[in-house]
């Protein structure tokens, strides 16, 4: 696959120094920047999908008139979390 260039990035010297200070062994600043960009793109895609699911859920609730009490949802989530923690042990 061909690669493409990103626009050059001008940053405050303090930010550059901070970024360089957290590089792992063998990691380049450009590699760090590429991974950071990938991570942020992924986070934003997940956020967009999360919001879309929430809106779809809201619309379904409006359409059907079926709603769930927050306490019941929280209890179910606590149960799922406890089960997952138990399985991890």
C-alpha positions as CSV (number, residue, x, y, z in Angstrom):
1,X,0.0,0.0,0.0
2,X,1.3,3.5,-0.8
3,X,1.7,5.8,2.1
4,X,0.6,9.4,2.3
5,X,2.1,12.4,4.1
6,X,0.4,14.3,6.8
7,X,0.8,18.1,7.1
8,X,3.7,19.1,9.1
9,X,2.8,20.0,12.7
10,X,4.2,23.0,14.5
11,X,4.0,22.8,18.3
12,X,5.2,24.7,21.3
13,X,8.8,23.5,22.2
14,X,7.5,22.5,25.7
15,X,5.0,20.1,24.1
16,X,7.7,18.6,21.8
17,X,10.0,18.1,24.8
18,X,7.1,16.5,26.8
19,X,6.4,14.2,23.8
20,X,10.0,13.2,23.5
21,X,10.2,12.5,27.2
22,X,7.6,9.7,27.0
23,X,9.0,7.9,23.9
24,X,9.6,4.2,24.5
25,X,12.9,2.6,23.7
26,X,13.3,2.5,19.9
27,X,10.3,4.7,19.3
28,X,10.6,7.7,17.1
29,X,8.7,10.9,17.5
30,X,7.1,10.4,14.1
31,X,6.1,6.9,15.1
32,X,4.6,8.2,18.4
33,X,2.7,10.9,16.5
34,X,1.3,8.3,14.0
35,X,0.2,6.0,16.8
36,X,-1.4,9.0,18.6
37,X,-3.3,9.9,15.5
38,X,-4.5,6.3,15.0
39,X,-5.6,6.1,18.6
40,X,-7.5,9.4,18.3
41,X,-9.2,8.4,15.0
42,X,-10.3,5.1,16.7
43,X,-11.5,6.9,19.8
44,X,-13.6,9.3,17.7
45,X,-15.0,6.6,15.6
46,X,-16.1,4.6,18.7
47,X,-17.5,7.8,20.2
48,X,-19.6,8.5,17.0
49,X,-20.8,4.9,17.1
50,X,-21.7,5.1,20.8
51,X,-23.7,8.3,20.2
52,X,-25.5,6.7,17.2
53,X,-26.5,3.7,19.3
54,X,-27.7,6.0,22.0
55,X,-29.8,8.0,19.6
56,X,-31.2,4.8,18.0
57,X,-32.1,3.5,21.5
58,X,-33.8,6.8,22.4
59,X,-35.8,6.7,19.1
60,X,-36.8,3.1,19.7
61,X,-38.0,4.0,23.2
62,X,-40.0,6.8,21.8
63,X,-41.5,4.5,19.1
64,X,-42.4,1.6,21.5
65,X,-43.0,3.5,24.7
66,X,-40.8,1.0,26.5
67,X,-38.5,2.6,29.0
68,X,-36.3,1.2,31.8
69,X,-35.7,2.6,35.3
70,X,-32.2,3.8,35.9
71,X,-31.9,1.7,39.1
72,X,-32.8,-1.4,37.2
73,X,-30.2,-0.7,34.5
74,X,-27.5,0.1,37.1
75,X,-28.3,-3.1,38.9
76,X,-28.0,-5.2,35.7
77,X,-24.7,-3.5,34.9
78,X,-23.4,-4.1,38.4
79,X,-24.3,-7.8,37.9
80,X,-22.5,-8.0,34.6
81,X,-19.4,-6.4,36.1
82,X,-19.4,-8.7,39.0
83,X,-19.7,-11.7,36.7
84,X,-16.9,-10.5,34.4
85,X,-14.6,-9.9,37.5
86,X,-15.4,-13.4,38.8
87,X,-14.6,-14.9,35.4
88,X,-11.3,-13.0,35.3
89,X,-10.1,-14.6,38.6
